[in-house]
């Protein structure tokens, strides 16, 4: 008889010994935490971040969990997780990895909020995160390409995969039993979702906020005795049957699960992709390619006649879905717009996605042409720049700073943090010593204002 997937994953989380986070896992997670803290504080100034925080405050649920960047009271864990998760994804500046897409922003805010509620130490938070990221990752392993399955059907990954990872991390911090956590997974599954049609609107970052709120609420309800199916992943009309349309082999989710230990082998040890630009990652290789050509040849926008960009077909047709943006948020999912910014401004920054930039960059719209091709990998781009003096310059970009092949250093991530957060100089050091922190306030308190 096949192992029951839901309960086996629940037991994996609840029964794991303390200290399960290997040195490598802890290092990656500290990078993820520092990066996410910075982009959350920056995102808290965005309209989506402000509105999510205002909504949370309107519920008048004061509590132990910090809301980052808002200068407001601490709130209940569920509402803090909603506000921080939404703000953390508002700029599309957060990390990507373990097959889950935007993974940290859809797990960490929930775990951080509940860690503050139960006054967990940094070591306990690290253990919970290792297990949470593992659960989220394993749900993607049914497919050789994680853009298949629910993603191909139109679901956004944070609400489909990471919500379970957040539930696992929160359940671990709350000390849920295997049975309680299986119920929590059942509750989470009934709230799984997030539609890709909302890319380019405030609801895309809300997907991360909802995933975090769901994780907190599901775990707390299960702890109180609230019931759900404890076979939700595998049973008829459950998650695999409905959300995944029965595609993929569910049994692969458990492959090698029992071999994982504090010595290593967890998905998070692979590392994460950290962003240099606050927009959809499908733009980044092309942005880098254009910037590199301009730098190498000393070109300005005035010297360029046209730019042709090629990227992989699915990224262009299914992710970067806007030919030209009508709003700044749509600009994050428009390849031509990001290339126009790289051409005119030499960079893509938070200020690229404003009404002023949208008006200004329209002047070069006709100079940028984008093309879908099938001979490039998912992560790659090819550009041709034609100059007004008759030169034709080519570049193929298959590497990217911040990717798994060329990771950002702690120092680079700290610089990104400081760029997003004026002051708070003590926070990187506190995050670097996370496993030694008796509680999380040295990290969260400086970032509330």
C-alpha positions in Angstrom: 0.0 0.0 0.0 1.3 3.4 -0.9 2.4 5.7 1.9 -0.2 8.4 2.8 1.4 11.5 1.4 -0.3 14.1 3.7 0.4 12.3 7.0 3.9 11.3 5.9 4.8 14.9 5.2 3.2 16.0 8.5 5.2 13.4 10.4 8.4 14.5 8.7 7.9 18.0 10.0 6.6 17.2 13.5 9.1 14.4 14.2 12.3 16.0 12.9 14.8 16.5 15.7 16.0 19.9 16.9 19.0 21.1 15.0 17.9 19.8 11.7 19.2 22.9 9.9 22.6 22.1 8.5 25.3 24.8 8.4 24.7 25.2 4.6 20.9 25.5 5.1 21.3 28.0 7.8 23.6 30.1 5.6 21.1 30.2 2.7 18.2 31.0 5.0 20.1 33.9 6.6 20.7 35.3 3.2 17.0 34.9 2.4 15.9 36.5 5.6 18.2 39.6 5.2 17.1 40.0 1.6 13.4 39.7 2.3 13.5 42.0 5.3 14.9 44.7 3.1 12.5 44.3 0.2 9.6 44.1 2.6 10.5 47.5 4.2 10.8 49.0 0.8 7.6 47.3 -0.4 5.8 48.7 2.6 6.0 52.1 0.9 4.3 50.8 -2.2 0.5 51.3 -2.6 -0.1 47.5 -2.3 2.0 47.4 0.9 0.3 50.5 2.4 -3.2 49.2 1.6 -2.5 45.7 3.0 -1.2 47.3 6.2 -4.1 49.6 6.5 -6.5 46.7 6.1 -4.7 44.8 8.8 -4.7 47.7 11.1 -8.4 48.2 10.5 -9.1 44.8 12.0 -7.8 46.1 15.3 -6.1 42.8 16.2 -3.1 44.0 18.2 -0.6 41.2 19.0 3.0 40.1 19.2 4.0 40.2 15.6 5.9 43.1 14.0 4.7 44.8 10.8 7.8 45.9 8.9 8.2 49.4 7.6 4.9 50.7 8.6 5.6 52.5 11.9 2.5 50.8 13.4 1.7 48.6 16.4 2.4 44.9 16.4 -0.5 42.9 15.2 -1.9 39.3 15.5 0.3 36.8 13.6 -2.2 36.2 10.8 -2.6 39.9 10.0 1.1 40.7 10.3 1.8 37.8 8.0 -0.7 39.1 5.5 0.7 42.6 5.6 4.4 41.6 5.5 3.8 39.0 2.8 2.1 41.5 0.5 4.7 44.2 1.1 7.5 41.7 0.6 6.3 40.9 -2.9 5.0 44.4 -3.8 8.2 45.3 -5.7 8.8 41.8 -7.2 12.3 42.2 -5.7 12.3 39.0 -3.6 14.1 35.7 -4.1 13.1 32.7 -6.2 14.0 29.1 -5.7 13.5 25.4 -4.8 11.0 25.1 -7.7 8.4 27.1 -5.9 9.0 30.5 -7.5 8.8 33.3 -5.0 9.3 31.0 -2.0 10.7 33.1 0.9 8.1 35.8 0.7 5.3 33.1 0.9 6.8 31.3 3.9 9.0 33.5 5.9 6.5 36.2 7.0 4.2 33.6 8.5 7.1 31.8 10.3 8.5 35.1 11.6 5.1 36.2 12.9 4.4 33.0 14.8 8.0 32.8 16.0 7.4 36.1 17.7 4.1 34.8 19.1 5.7 31.8 20.7 8.9 33.6 21.5 11.0 31.1 19.6 14.7 31.5 19.3 16.6 31.9 16.1 17.7 28.2 16.0 14.1 27.1 16.2 13.1 29.4 13.4 15.9 28.0 11.2 14.7 24.5 11.8 11.1 25.4 11.0 12.2 27.1 7.8 14.3 24.2 6.5 11.3 21.9 7.0 8.8 24.4 5.5 10.9 25.0 2.3 11.4 21.3 2.0 7.6 20.6 2.0 7.0 23.3 -0.5 9.7 22.1 -2.8 8.6 18.4 -2.6 5.2 19.3 -3.9 6.8 20.6 -7.1 8.8 17.4 -7.7 5.9 15.7 -9.6 6.9 17.6 -12.7 10.2 17.7 -14.7 9.5 21.4 -15.3 7.7 23.3 -12.5 6.0 25.5 -15.1 3.9 22.4 -15.8 1.0 21.3 -13.6 -0.8 24.0 -11.6 1.3 26.8 -13.1 0.4 25.8 -16.7 -3.2 25.8 -15.7 -2.9 29.4 -14.5 -2.1 29.1 -10.8 0.6 31.2 -9.2 3.0 29.0 -7.3 3.1 30.7 -3.8 -0.6 29.9 -3.1 -0.3 26.4 -4.5 3.0 25.1 -3.1 4.5 27.6 -0.6 1.3 27.9 1.4 1.9 24.3 2.5 5.5 25.1 3.3 4.4 28.0 5.4 1.9 25.8 7.2 4.7 23.3 7.9 7.0 26.0 9.3 4.3 27.5 11.5 3.1 24.1 12.6 6.6 23.2 13.6 7.0 26.4 15.7 3.6 25.7 17.4 4.7 22.2 18.2 1.8 20.6 16.3 1.5 16.8 16.4 1.5 14.8 13.2 -2.3 14.5 13.4 -2.8 18.3 14.0 -0.4 19.2 11.1 -2.2 16.8 8.7 -5.5 18.7 9.6 -3.6 22.0 9.0 -2.6 20.8 5.6 -6.2 20.0 4.9 -7.3 23.5 5.9 -4.6 25.0 3.7 -5.5 23.0 0.7 -9.0 24.5 0.6 -7.5 27.9 0.4 -4.8 27.1 -2.2 -4.9 29.3 -5.3 -3.8 32.6 -6.8 -4.4 33.2 -10.5 -1.7 34.4 -12.9 -4.3 36.6 -14.7 -3.6 39.0 -11.8 0.1 39.5 -12.8 0.7 43.2 -13.2 -1.8 44.2 -10.5 -1.7 44.6 -6.7 -3.3 41.1 -6.3 -0.1 39.4 -7.4 1.7 40.4 -4.2 -1.5 39.7 -2.3 -1.0 36.1 -3.3 2.0 35.9 -1.0 0.1 37.7 1.7 -2.8 35.3 1.5 -0.4 32.3 1.5 1.2 33.5 4.7 -2.1 34.3 6.4 -3.5 30.9 5.4 -0.5 29.2 6.9 -0.9 30.9 10.2 -4.7 30.5 10.4 -4.6 26.8 9.3 -2.0 25.9 11.9 -3.7 27.8 14.7 -7.1 26.3 13.8 -5.7 22.8 13.8 -4.0 23.4 17.1 -7.5 24.3 18.5 -8.9 21.1 17.2 -10.4 22.3 13.9 -10.7 19.3 11.5 -10.0 18.8 7.8 -9.2 15.9 5.6 -5.9 14.3 6.7 -5.5 12.8 3.3 -6.0 16.1 1.4 -3.0 15.7 -1.0 -3.9 12.2 -2.2 -7.6 11.6 -1.9 -10.3 12.0 -4.6 -11.3 15.7 -4.9 -8.2 16.7 -3.0 -5.2 18.9 -3.9 -3.6 16.5 -6.4 -6.8 15.6 -8.0 -8.2 19.1 -8.3 -5.4 21.7 -8.2 -3.0 19.5 -10.2 -5.7 17.9 -12.3 -4.3 14.5 -11.4 -1.1 15.2 -13.4 2.3 14.1 -12.2 3.1 11.1 -10.0 2.3 12.1 -6.4 4.5 9.4 -4.9 7.6 11.2 -6.0 6.9 13.8 -3.3 8.1 11.4 -0.7 11.2 10.1 -2.6 14.2 10.2 -0.3 12.4 11.9 2.5 13.6 9.6 5.2 17.2 10.1 4.2 17.3 13.8 5.1 19.1 14.7 8.3 21.0 17.5 10.0 24.0 16.5 7.9 22.3 17.9 4.8 20.4 17.0 1.7 17.6 19.5 2.1 16.3 21.4 -1.0 17.2 24.8 0.5 20.9 23.9 0.4 20.9 24.3 -3.3 20.6 28.0 -2.8 18.2 30.7 -4.0 18.1 33.2 -6.8 18.4 36.8 -5.5 17.3 39.7 -7.7 19.3 42.8 -8.8 16.2 44.3 -10.4 12.7 44.9 -8.9 10.7 43.2 -11.7 9.8 39.7 -12.9 12.9 37.5 -13.1 12.1 36.5 -16.7 13.3 40.0 -17.7 16.7 39.9 -15.9 19.0 38.1 -18.4 17.9 40.5 -21.2 18.4 43.5 -18.9 21.9 42.4 -18.1 22.7 41.8 -21.7 21.6 45.3 -22.8 23.4 47.0 -20.0 26.6 45.0 -20.7 26.5 46.0 -24.4 26.0 49.7 -23.5 28.9 49.6 -21.0 31.3 47.7 -23.2 30.9 50.1 -26.1 30.3 53.3 -24.2 26.8 53.8 -25.7 24.0 56.1 -24.6 20.3 55.8 -25.7 21.0 58.7 -28.2 23.5 56.5 -30.0 21.2 53.5 -30.4 18.9 53.1 -33.3 17.2 49.8 -32.2 17.4 46.9 -29.8 16.2 43.4 -30.6 15.8 41.0 -27.8 15.2 37.2 -27.9 14.1 35.1 -25.0 12.6 31.7 -24.5 9.0 31.4 -25.9 7.2 30.4 -22.7 8.7 33.2 -20.7 7.7 35.8 -23.3 4.2 34.4 -24.1 3.1 33.1 -20.6 5.0 35.3 -18.1 6.0 38.6 -19.7 2.5 39.0 -21.0 2.2 42.8 -21.7 3.4 44.2 -25.0 3.6 47.6 -23.4 2.4 48.5 -19.9 -0.7 50.6 -19.2 0.4 50.9 -15.5 3.7 50.8 -13.7 2.8 47.3 -12.2 2.2 45.9 -15.7 5.7 47.2 -16.5 7.2 44.5 -14.3 5.8 41.9 -16.7 6.7 43.7 -20.0 10.1 42.8 -21.5 10.1 45.7 -23.9 9.5 48.2 -21.1 12.4 46.8 -19.0 14.7 46.9 -22.0 13.6 50.5 -22.7 14.6 51.4 -19.1 18.0 49.7 -19.4 18.6 51.6 -22.6 17.5 55.1 -21.5 18.5 55.0 -17.8 21.2 52.3 -17.9 19.5 50.4 -15.1 16.2 49.1 -13.8 15.3 50.3 -10.3 12.3 50.9 -8.1 11.9 54.3 -9.8 11.5 52.5 -13.2 8.0 51.5 -12.2 6.4 54.9 -11.7 3.9 56.9 -13.7 6.7 59.4 -14.5 8.9 56.7 -15.9 6.1 55.1 -17.8 5.4 58.4 -19.6 9.1 59.1 -20.2 10.1 55.6 -21.5 7.3 55.6 -24.1 9.5 57.8 -26.3 11.7 54.8 -27.1 8.9 52.2 -27.4 9.3 51.8 -31.1 13.1 51.2 -30.8 12.7 48.0 -28.8 11.5 44.8 -30.4 11.1 41.5 -28.6 11.1 38.0 -30.1 10.2 34.5 -28.8 12.6 31.7 -29.7 12.9 28.1 -28.9 16.7 27.7 -29.0 17.4 29.5 -25.7 17.1 28.0 -22.2 14.5 29.3 -19.8 17.1 31.5 -18.2 18.9 33.2 -21.1 18.6 36.1 -23.6 20.1 37.2 -26.8 20.3 40.9 -27.8 21.2 42.8 -31.0 21.9 46.5 -30.7 22.1 48.6 -33.8 23.7 52.0 -33.5 23.0 55.2 -35.4 26.5 55.1 -36.9 25.9 51.7 -38.5 27.3 49.2 -36.1 25.5 45.9 -35.1 26.4 44.6 -31.7 25.4 41.2 -30.4 25.4 39.6 -26.9 24.1 36.3 -25.6 23.5 36.2 -21.8 23.4 32.8 -20.2 24.7 33.8 -16.7 23.3 36.2 -14.1 24.7 37.6 -10.9 22.4 36.3 -8.1 21.7 33.0 -9.9 22.7 29.6 -8.5 25.6 29.6 -10.9 26.8 33.0 -9.9 25.4 33.7 -6.4 25.4 37.0 -4.6 27.7 37.3 -1.6 26.5 38.3 1.9 28.2 41.7 1.3 26.2 42.3 -1.9 22.9 41.3 -0.1 23.8 43.6 2.8 24.3 46.4 0.3 21.0 45.7 -1.3 19.4 45.7 2.2 20.9 49.1 3.0 19.7 50.4 -0.3 16.2 49.4 0.6 16.4 50.3 4.3 18.0 53.6 5.4 19.5 53.0 8.8 18.9 49.8 10.7 22.6 49.1 10.6 22.4 46.6 13.4 20.0 44.2 11.5 22.5 42.4 9.2 24.7 41.5 12.1 21.7 40.2 14.0 20.6 38.1 11.1 24.1 36.8 10.6 24.0 35.5 14.2 20.4 34.2 13.9 21.1 30.8 15.4 22.4 32.6 18.5 19.4 34.9 19.0 17.3 34.1 22.0 14.3 35.8 20.3 13.6 37.7 17.1 13.1 41.2 18.4 16.7 42.3 17.7 15.8 41.7 14.0 12.2 42.9 13.8 12.1 45.8 16.2 14.5 48.1 14.3 12.5 47.6 11.1 9.0 48.5 12.4 9.5 52.3 11.9 
